[in-house]
Amino acid sequence: MPARGDIVGSHTHLLSLRHLERFSGGPRGEMTEFLYPYATADVVHTFDDFNGDTIVTDFWTTNAGTGATAFAIPSTPLLGGAISGATGTNGTASNRVVNLYGPPIYKGDNNVGMEIRFKIDAVTYIEFAAGFIDTHSTITTPVVLIQDIDTPSFASGVGDAALVGIDTAETLTTLALCGVGSGGLVSAWKEDIGTVTPTAATYGRIRLQLSGNNVMARYWEGNAPGTIVTKTTGIEGGTLIRPIIAISGPSTSSRTYDIDYWRIWQDR
């Protein structure tokens, strides 16, 4: 008998993790991990390939300082679809900040994760942070999220954060995983991601995975396995958080960031 809608629709666990695990080798099976995003009865999954005419503003918000360029689909489309933002050359540092963020609908307690694929045209004079925060005092105004990487501190009002960032004007000029947990859980912290820096004009990927209060981060380019760092008890997992990236320029040399895609997932 060929498959029919009434047969599929009668399955008690249709499109659930239990449905998936029954034919794909259990919860740790490679097929289960590959197909996890499609278990929509149990999984919240957003994948934006940025291949439309505009950014989906129902989900994303972007802001830019004076003279900087907010993230947008460029007038000349990029290969495969991507968005671009630029820090600009304004003489005031606070004007050289651009952000892009989504809604606060995720939690570490629901095992939220994300992956962002991006590149920078040059890797001197760069400063950015990408990951999750709850909010900050002026969320509609772009500000530097990690105010200091050497001795971690964050934008005013950030209570929970897990961010991968870099600031080439600091003593530490390579990538680091930084965070804080609200309610007195954990003060501001930092874990170096080896001695890794992005390669100019080359797409790399940042992945963050939260598990309750714990944080894992990975950065890699191409098919390399990447560098992984973890932090136990790094964020308060019960707090609603949002995906965010903020780019800025520690000098007046403008830097352009292209984001190829952004994927976010969590258990329902």
Number of C-alpha atoms within 10 A of each C-alpha: 3 4 7 8 7 8 9 12 11 9 10 10 15 15 19 16 22 16 15 21 18 11 11 16 13 15 15 10 12 12 15 20 15 10 13 22 21 16 20 15 15 17 19 17 19 14 14 16 17 20 17 13 12 12 19 12 9 8 10 14 18 22 21 27 22 18 16 23 21 21 25 19 21 15 7 6 14 15 8 10 18 24 23 20 26 24 31 25 18 18 13 14 19 18 20 30 30 29 28 21 21 17 16 16 13 26 26 24 18 18 19 26 25 22 21 22 21 22 21 22 15 17 15 17 17 23 25 24 24 27 28 30 26 23 20 17 11 11 17 14 15 23 27 23 27 26 14 15 25 15 12 15 19 21 17 15 12 20 23 28 27 30 27 27 26 26 25 18 15 14 9 15 20 17 23 26 27 28 29 26 22 19 12 9 13 16 16 19 18 20 16 18 21 13 11 16 17 20 14 13 15 15 18 21 21 22 21 26 22 26 19 19 21 19 26 18 27 19 26 19 18 10 6 8 10 16 15 16 16 18 19 12 16 27 31 24 24 14 22 18 25 18 25 23 23 24 27 32 30 21 20 16 16 20 24 20 20 24 23 23 19 19 17 20 20 24 21 14
